[in-house]
Amino acid sequence: SLNYPDYSIVIPTYRRRDSLSRCLQAIEALRFPRDRFEVLVVDDGSPSPPADLVDSLGGSLQARLMTTPHAGPATARNLGAKLARGRFLVFTDDDCMPSEDWLASIDRWTSSTAGACAIGGHTVNVLTDNVYAAASQGIIDYLYEYFGDHSATRRFFTSNNLVVPREDFLSLGGFNETFALAAAEDRDFCERWLATGKQLQYASDVVVSHAHVLDLVRFNRQHFNYGRGAFDLHCSRAQRGQDVVRTRTRRRV
């Protein structure tokens, strides 16, 4: 239908009103035609869903709030994807602030890439004075470099700045909801995406700022979660028979 937007921005949120408010303000400031995108905020079982924040958005924005019992961001993102109307799903997080040209840059990439291509953008840590936030982003940056340099096809993108054609996302089953925590479900999705012969495209000009406030306890918890996520990822690979293939390949080498 001509009334359907091109892009559906999906934002899972859980008990982070202040961060979500800043995220939505950044989305309000996007320099992109309002009729070409919608905003879906999916509340993951917060005690007080942020209906007032979504309602306070400018009337020109197509914005909806969905609520779901607390089950983690993978489930929340999948719900948003199912209820989205856009041709492309644009995932970000409630502690991220997209740049003003975010959707315009995404639009250039979706217009120039052929076939089913997922696009991963660049995430900048804005809490440079917070040593834990800087270290955490540094680890993510290192993993990005480890899995392929900026010119190469990447093996994974983080789900706080990810664009996927909606029909292909749904046909692949979305994010794996069996992952216990907010960790590695993006790597799992990207591996399954590549396994079907589809492309991943890194887009350095698709930028969001990330403001994940961390102290030592939260940093440790986050990286424990990443470790648990890696365990879940290995379980998922085993179910797909992928680890067996990799081990054999290493032996040949």
N, C-alpha and C positions, 0 to 999 in steps of 0.2 A: 504494500500500500504506500501511496505517496506521503501519507501522514506519519509513517514510521521513521524514526531518526536513524542516522547512519551509525551512531555510537551510543553505547550504554555504559556509563561509568559505574562500576560496582565497587562499593566501599563497605567491607565488613567492619563492625565496630562493637566494642565491648567495654563499657565503663570508662570511657575516655572522652568526656564531654568537651573539655577545653581543647584537646587535640583535634577532635572532630570539627569543632567550630572553626578552627584555623584552616583545616582542610577544605571545608565548605566555602569559606571566604575566598580561598584561592581559586576554587572552581567557579565561583561567581565572577571572578576577575578574568576568566579565560576569554581571549579574543578569538571567538569562534561563533558562527551563527547559532542562535539559541534553538532553532527548529531542527538542527542537525544532531543534537545529542540530548540524552536524558541522564538523570542521576538516580541511582538506586542505592539507598543506605540500608544495609541489612544488619539489624541489631541482634547480636548473638546472646540474647537472654539477659541483658542488663536489668537491674532492679527497676530502673526508670528509663524506658526507651526514649531517645532524644527527639520526640515528635516536635517539640517547640523549635529546635534548631532547624529541622527540615522545613517546618512551616514558615520560618522567618526568611527563607531564601526568596530572592526576588521573584515576582510573579511571572517573569518571562522564562524562568527555568522550569523544565519538566522534571520534577523531583518527587520521589516516592520513598516512604519508609516501610520496610518489612520487618517483622519480628519473628524470631524462631527460638525454641528452647536452646539453652546453652549447649553447643556441641562442637565448638571450634570454628576457625575461619574458613576451613575448606568447605564445610557444610554450608556456611553463610554465603560464601562466594557462589557455590553451586545453586543455591536457591535464587540468588540474584540473577544468575545466568538463565535459569529456567523462565523467570518472569520478565526478562529483558525483551525489548522490542527491536533493538538495534541490530544491524548486520554484523557489527564488531563489538566484542566485549572489551572494555578497557578497565583493567583492574588496578586499584591503588589501595592504600591503607589509610586508616583514620589519623595516623601520625605523620602523614606526608602532605606536602603542599606542591601541587603541580605548578610549573612555570606558566606564564600567561600564554605562551605560544605552544603549549603542550599538545593540545588537540590539533592545531594547525600543522605541527610537525608530524604528528601521527597520520594526518590526512594525506600528507605528501608521500609518506611511506606506503600506506595502503593503496594509493593510486599507482605507485611504481612497481610494487611487488606482484609477481604473477602466481596464481595458484593459492593453495592453502599455506599461508605463511604467518607464523607468530612473530611478533615484534617485541623486543625487550629494550627498554630505555635505560638511561643513565640516572643513578641515584646519588645525590650529594648529601653528606652529613652536614647539617648546619650547626650542630652542637659541638663545634671544634674545641671549645674550652672544657668539654666533658671527656675526660680521658677514656672512660669506659665506652661511651658512644663512638668516639673516634677509633678505638681499638676494634670495636665490633664491626664498624663499617670497613675498617682496614682488612679484617678477615674476609668479609664478603668480596672486597676488591681483589684480594689475593686469589680467592677461589675462581673469580671471573677470569683472572689472568691464567691460572693453572689449567682451566678447562678450555683455553683457546684465546689467542690474543684478539685485539679489537677488530682486526681485519678478517678473522676466521669465523666460520659458523660456530656459534657457541653451543655448548651442550645443555646449558640451563640458564634461565632468567629468574630473578626473584619476582614474586607475585605482587609486589607493591608498585610495579611499573611494567605491565604486561598487556599486550593487545593480541586478541585471538579472534578469528572469524567465529561467530556464535554457533552456526550449524556444525562446524567441525569440532568445536569444543564439546558440544552436547553429544555428538556421535561417538566421541572418544570416552564419554562417561564423566567428563569434568575432572575436578580434583578428587583424589582418593580420600574418601571420608573416614577410612579406617585409621588414618594417621592420628595418633593420640593427641599431638600437640601441634602448635603453629610452627612447624619446622619440616623442611625437606619435601613437603607435598608439591612444591613448585618444581624441584628437581625431578621428582617422580613423574609429574605431568609432562615435562619437557622430554624426558627419556621415552615415554610412551608416544609422544607426538612425533619424535624423530624416527621411532621404530616403524611408523606407518608410512615413512617416506616423505613426510612433510618438512618444511623448512623453518629454521629459526634465523631471524635477522636482527642483529644488534644495531640500535639506532642511538648514536651518542647525542643527538640533538633533541631527543625526547626526554626531558629532564624533570625529575621531581626532587624536592628537598625533603630530607628525612630528619625528624626531630624526635628520636626515641630516647627519652630521658632514662639514663641508666646509672645506678650506683653499683658498688661491688656485689651486693646480694643479687640485684636484678641481672647484672652481667653474668654472674655464675649460673643463675637460673636459666637465662637465655641460652647459654652455651651447653648446659645440661640438656635443655630442650633440643638443641641442634643435634646432640649426640643421640638422644632418643629418636629424633627424626631420621638420623642416619640408619639406626637399627630398623625402623619401620620401612625405610627405603630398601634395605637389603632383603627384608621379608617380601616386599612387593616384587623386587627383581627375581627372587627365588620362585615366586608364583608364576612369573612370566618366563622362567627358564633362562633368564639373562645371565645370571652369575656363572652358570655352568659354561656357557659359551665363552665368556671372558676368560675363565680359568684355562680353558683349552687353548685359546688364542695365545695366552702368555707362554704356555708350554712350548708351542711351536716356535715362538721367538727365541 
